[in-house]
Every structure is written in structure tokens, then in C-alpha cells.
């Protein structure tokens, strides 16, 4: 009886704080990476090899549920999940199918939409100066020594 109480006293704080601690550690890592203090984790997460995968994640997210439901709907017998080779093959097969469909969706919908968006809304160049010759200086835009004293 004391052993089960000891286990329960360890699992209650874990159940209360594990999600908060996980979210806090991710938040800390994000801030460290943004500040340039992420070290090797920042280098790993900024690796250019992740770029194609990052572009596919939204398409895969949109498709995975429907494909899983379609697979479950076609099963003609009761399927129980067990850690055997068949479950691994089904999992890997679904991953391959969902990612293939994600590539197709990305190439047929998402990328053409992004191209149209760039066509109609070209990105502004951050180095280009905005024309200021038509603007009249306001009282607040004058240097401090040229301003009229306020009362």
C-alpha cells in the first residue's frame, strides 16, 4: 500500500507540471534561437535541408486525417494494434501515401497560389528608400534644435 502511495505522489506533480514544463522549455529555446544564442540547436533547426519538408507540412496536415479515415473505412475485419511487423508496414505505408499526396497538393494548389500572390503583390525591397520629395516636413519631423518651443 505504501508503494502505490509513493508512486502516486510522484505521478501527481508530473501530471500537473509536465505540459507546462515542456511548453516553457520550447518557449525558452525559441527565444534563445531568435536572440542568436541557440548554439548548435539553432544551427540544426536552421539547416537548409529542412526547407522542402517545411513546405510540405501544411499539405500533409490537411490530408492526413482524410486518408487515415479512408484507410480505416476500407478495413473488412477487426484490426487490433499490436507491435508487430504488419503494424509497422501499415504505418510506413500511410506515411508514404500521405506525403506523396501532400507533394501533389503542394505542386498543384499551394505553389501556384504562391506564384499568383507574388505576381499580384510583389514583395517590397527592404533596401529601397521610399520617395520623400513630395512630403512636407511636419513640426515633429524637424530636428530638435529647429523646433519651436512648446508652452
ABEGO torsion letter per residue (X at the ends): XAAAAAAAAAAAAAAAAAAAAAAAAAAAAAAAAAAGAAEAAAAAAABAAAAAAAAAAAAAAAAAAAAAAAAAAABABBBBBBBBAAAAAAAAAAAAAAAAAAAAAAAAAAAAAAAAAAAABBBBBAABBBBAAABBBBAAABBAAABBBBX
